Amino acid sequence: MPLRLPIAVVPRDIPKLPTKPHPAPSPLQAAIGEVISETDYDVVCLPLANDRWRERWDRLCLRPVDEEEDAMLDAYSSADSQAATERSQARADVDREADLWRREPSLRRDECNITRLEESQAVIALASDWLELDAPDEGIRFDSELGLRAEMAQALYLSLPVLVIPAPNLANRAFLPSYARAISNILQMGGQSAYTQISIRIPVSDPLEIIGQGPAGASNGEPRTHHRRVSSLSSRPSSMHQQQLNALGPLSAGGQPSGGYSNGGSRNVSGASAQTSGTHASGVSSKSMTHSAIQGDPSSTWEMWDCIRAMCGYNPRLTITLDLSNPLPPSVGALSRWTSEPVKHIWLPATAFIPNAKGFPVLSKACQAFIRGMTKQAPTFILSECEKVRHPSGGAAAYPQYVRHITSQPTTSGANISPQGPEEVANGYGDFLQAPLQPLMDDLGSATYDVFERDPVKYRQYEEAIYLAIVEKAAEGNDDLVIVIAGAGRGPLVACTLRALARAQLEARVYAVEKNPSAFTTLEERKALEWGHHVEIVFGDMRTLPVTDLADILVSELLGSFGDNELSPECIDGGMRFLKADGVSIPTSYTAHIAPISSSKLHHDVTQPSRAAGAAETPYVVMMQQVNLLSGEGGGVSGRCGERIQQCWQFEHPRRDLILDYQGLPYTNSHNTRSATLTFHIPHASPCHGFAGYFEAHLYGNVGLSIHPDTAARVSPEMFSWFPLFFPLKQPLYLPSGAELEVNIWRLADTRARKVWYEWSAEAYLPVTSQAATHLGTPRLRAPATPGLSSDASPTQDAPYSPREVAASSAPDPGRVKIGQTTLHNAGGVHYWVGL
Ligand SMILES: C[S@@+](CC[C@H](N)C(=O)[O-])C[C@H]1O[C@@H](n2cnc3c(N)ncnc32)[C@H](O)[C@@H]1O
């Protein structure tokens, strides 16, 4: 069945309010019904409120600019005092009405486009785009928040699925925290049972940033606000911050000197003039500051989102409406960041389309690929301005038709993070946290073995490896082959072995060892019904069973998503007792790999208050979908960084160098402990929410298994037995563009060999050029902080260089300053361990 994602239309005309009582369908209900039955759209997207609402809000919350000018005149001249008195009386009446409204901010019936519960189902509601939660004017900000509360109250009352909030204004970046705080408070409306989601409309890019002119600073950006807006709250005392703003001359309305009104405390900051200054309260140009920070990484719109969701505590009801009106950022890395974010809608105006050779509207190749990659999140597409028909062929229907065409075939390209059978995707395994199996400590159920056995690729690879080993042993002149399958489960590797022997036209004594008593009954059944004398079955633990016959080939599959996490090394150590001096193990070796990732969903899931303590210090098996791999290839600015996905460690079998006790078992498990220190280059700013863990296994000859994203398709294509392991971070670690992430991970074991566990931590650094290092005072990093350092020195100046950097300090290697650190996760294995 081809995928069918919902498509919404933004209608040109909004139906009138109901004129008949219930249960008659309202005009909006009828219009929605018509859209769904007669067009290719599934949903209608329209503003929740209409122009009457805006007129009332403007009248109550804004002071008309001409009135301000009259007030100026009144203040400076005594002429026409009668008119002045009348004006001030009229204003006082409006101010009273405004304050009454502020006590109980709400919409009136004739101000709403959506009034009935019945209208709410196939609707995406838009909050008013003139509300400015990030206006430079404090009064406008506060009243905009009240306005949005009124709209959200209506949305909650009608159980609307979502309210789309207008994007924050890039030119007002200094006030983004105010925007985010307002959203956070609005998310609390309706309490625990609130249903309506809040979706922030975020532009996919800032075009000025893409062409290298920095983010839409005020001097360049199209102001979202239409005119000078002056808050009617301007007679309230100014806050400190507002006074600082007013003190910055260019921000004052119409160039008026700050505080020029008679009350001396006005905050008449106009949106339009703020747009033309690009300077924020610190006196630093927002344009130059942000631009220098993000050069090479067009990320200012993503960064706004990151700030909002972090301030909203990763609230699961907060989503993104990704607006593709602007061009896509050219870098795949910058774009792929959206794949790990909760993008619930994609806004596609007709202007985003280009005509093909026949004049039909199509999207650029890059946009098609991006949209295909996003389909795994099943977003709703919102098509706007299609009725204007900008492209010569196909008419208005051509736009949804085309979107259906490109989204009907999902693709796993882009993230390529997790192996996934199509069935698994359909079954909802995507981004679902599963506790890793512990087949040594626990006895697996038949249904779990059944899932293993559905992956033909794994067994094809094993059969091939066993075949190669048999043929090689035979070629060495061995005509009395012994093969032991250690951990046989329900017997699929026994079947592989028998098939390999048949192919090689050889015979061998085959033993199947299993410690799970229930699985052993299946082995008994298969011996009785299928294998007969060709297979001996042995019940018990391979680490303690008495050895009767020495093997040429020891076959086991005790691999976890991270290779060694199901204790394959420890079990095969015990199984070595079965192996002849020249015997071989299949697998012969395996490696563990990690990469830093971001995923709002996984982070939210592991930090749910309902989860047990330590839930964010436990690894999980996850089929990763809404996950972005953060690291890039190349050594980074300093050349210090490794590959995108890096190897932590390796295990090889058989190991002949161990000191063994009288039973042939190692005295301790210390030879199976490992540690890794890995440095990753982070090309695009992002929070790090943890690490994806992968394995590669060398079975025998040139045959292997891999879930490593870069090698899986070559080594064991379409194998889906293993999903990656997720090592979460308790707190997101913010990484700016160009950061270096140093990860430490350990595989540890207790001295009595009873358990094995992992611990992990990370540190974030920013590389600095020697020039910048001097500017930042980093040469002083090598020595303890000097008394009397100037107060404007870098706040990071006391951070030590890493030991490796000190060692390399003679080279003209760029330095780095430390910018972040996580705690040690799962210290002492207290939250998670694997029992031996
Ligand atoms: C991951 S399952 C693989 C089963 C089967 N070989 C397959 O490929 O489907 C690992 C099996 O090894 C068994 N096992 C684990 N540790 C063992 C041990 N020390 N001795 C014997 N069997 C063990 C488990 O009970 C389980 O049946």
The ligand as a Gaussian input file, in Angstrom:
#p B3LYP/6-31G(d) Opt

LIG

0 1
 C       20.947000     -14.625000      20.958000
 S       20.438000     -16.209000      21.261000
 C       20.825000     -16.993000      19.761000
 C       20.072000     -18.244000      19.562000
 C       20.328000     -18.916000      18.226000
 N       21.684000     -19.382000      18.120000
 C       19.946000     -18.050000      17.074000
 O       20.852000     -17.590000      16.381000
 O       18.771000     -17.808000      16.874000
 C       21.675000     -16.771000      22.369000
 C       21.405000     -18.123000      22.903000
 O       22.513000     -18.502000      23.672000
 C       22.074000     -19.101000      24.879000
 N       23.141000     -18.887000      25.852000
 C       23.584000     -17.717000      26.334000
 N       24.589000     -17.904000      27.165000
 C       24.803000     -19.245000      27.229000
 C       25.719000     -20.037000      27.945000
 N       26.607000     -19.512000      28.769000
 N       25.668000     -21.358000      27.752000
 C       24.766000     -21.913000      26.915000
 N       23.870000     -21.192000      26.225000
 C       23.898000     -19.867000      26.372000
 C       20.799000     -18.375000      25.205000
 O       19.967000     -19.096000      26.070000
 C       20.213000     -18.219000      23.821000
 O       19.469000     -19.325000      23.483000

